[in-house]
Amino acid sequence: MSSRLIFHIDVNSAFLSWEAAKRLQNGETTDLRLVPSAIGGDRESRRGIILAKSIPAKKYGIQTGEPIASALRKCPDLYIAPSDFRLYERSSKTFIAVCKKYAPVVEQFSIDECFLDMSGTARLYPDPLAIAHRIKDEIRNTLGFTVNVGIGSNKLLAKMASDFEKPDKVHTLFSEEIPTKLWPLPVGELFTVGRATATRLESARIMTVGELANTDPDRLRAMFGIKQGEHLFRYANGIDHSPVLGEAEDAKGYSNSTTLKEDLCSFEEAHRVLLALADSVTSRMRNDHRHALCVAVTIRGNDFRDRSHQKHLSVPTDVTSEVYEVAKKLFSELWDRRTPLRLLGISLSALTEEDGTQLSLFPDEKKERERQLDKLIDSIRGRFGSSTIVRGSIMQYGNVGKKHKAQADVENEDKKE
C-alpha cells in the first residue's frame, strides 16, 4: 500500500485577510493586516467581540473572543471593521476552487481551511514541498491573501504542521519528525485537546505532547474513559487513519454543528447554541426552496461519545422557530444533565419542495407570522451580511463573548450534505 500524503491549507487570519484584500482591490491604500486592526462589533457602542485580529493588534495583547471594550482599552487606536459573512463565503469558495485544481480529493474542514489528499500524485507532483509552495503562492498572488500549508502523512499531522510559524509558510510533519516537532509542544496545542482537558493533564504533570505520548495508556483510560483516553494517546503519537472526504454531489440534507471552545453544562447555554444552529441551517434550506420532514440533534460529551435523536414531522417545514422547538425537545431527551458537552449539531433530512401550509386545510396564523419573519430576516441578511441580525434570545444571552463566538462557529460550520 502506498504511503499517504495529506496537505492541510489554512487561511491566515481569514476574516481580517479577506476584508483587507477586498479593500485593497477597491483602491484603498491601507492594508489592515499591517496596522492594529480587527474584525468585530461596533466601535462606537463598544459592543461585540473580536472575531479576528492583525499581527500588529496581537502585539497589544488583543485576543480573539475578547470584548470590543477591552480591546480598545489595550489599543485606543485599534481600527475595527464590521463582519461581512457574504464576503467570507465568496472568498472561501474562491480559495477552495484553487485547491481543487491540484488535488483529486478536497475536504473543506471549515470556512477557511481544507484537507487535500495528494496520495498517488508523485508522478504529477514529484516534489511535495514545491507543489505546496505553488498552491500557496497562487492563492496569494491571484486572491490577495495568504495561507499556511501543512504537509503530513495523515490529517492530524498535516493540520498540526499548518499551525507552526505563520503567515505564508509551508511546514512538514512526517512520522520521523514527531519527536522533534510535535512532542516538545505544550499539551494544550495538540488538536482536539481543549482547555479543560489540558488543565487535567497538566494537573497530572503531563505538560507536553511528548509526555502525553509516553504516558501509560491505562492511566489515560482511567483519567478520561476508554474512548477519550485512547484518542489522546493516538493523537499524541501522531496516529490518525481518518480519510479525506470529498463533497457529496447531491444534497440529501442540511446540517450544522459546532465544536464548543469550552464545556457546555446548562440547558440555557445549550438552547442559545441550538437557536443559532436552527437559524443558520433553516436559512440555507430556505435559500434552496426546500422543506424538511425530519429533524435530528447530535450531542458529543467530553467523553467523546456521540449521541443523536431524531423526530419525523407530520408536515414539512422550513420555519426556524419550529425546528428550534423540536431541537430543544430532542436535546432534553438526549442529555443526561451531567456530562459536559463539547459539540452540538442539528440536521434536517427527508427533504421536499412541498410547503407544509399547502398541505393543510386550516391556515396557521402563528406559523405564517413566523414564516414572514424568517423571510424578512433572510432578506436583510442577503443585503447587508449574515451577521446583521442575530435572533432575539441569543442577543439576550448574558455572556456576550460566548454568544457571538457560538454564532460565528455556527456560521463557519454550516454544511449541506
Buried (B, 14 or more C-beta within 10 A) or exposed (E): EEEBBBBBBBBBBBBBBBBBBBBBEEEEEEBBBEBBBBBBBEBEEBBBBBBBBBBBBBEBEBBBBBBBBBBBEBBEEBBBBBBBBBBBBEBBEBBBEBBBEBBBBBBBBBBBBBBBBBBEBEEEBEEBEEBBBBBBBBBBEEBBBBBBBBBBBBBBBBBBBBBBEBBBBBBBBBBEBBEEBBBEBEBBEBEBBBEEBBEBBBEBEBBBBBBBBEBEBEEBBEBBBEEBBBBBBBBBBBBBEEEBBBEEEEBEBBBBBBBBBEBBBEBEBBBBBBBBBBBBBBBBBBEEEBBBBBBBBBBBBBBBEEBEBBBEBEBBBBBBBBBBBBBBEBBBEBBEEEBBBBBBBBBBBBBEEEBBBEEEEEEBEEBEEBBEBBEEBBEEBEEEBBBBBBBEBBEEBEEBBBBBBBBBBBBBBBBBE
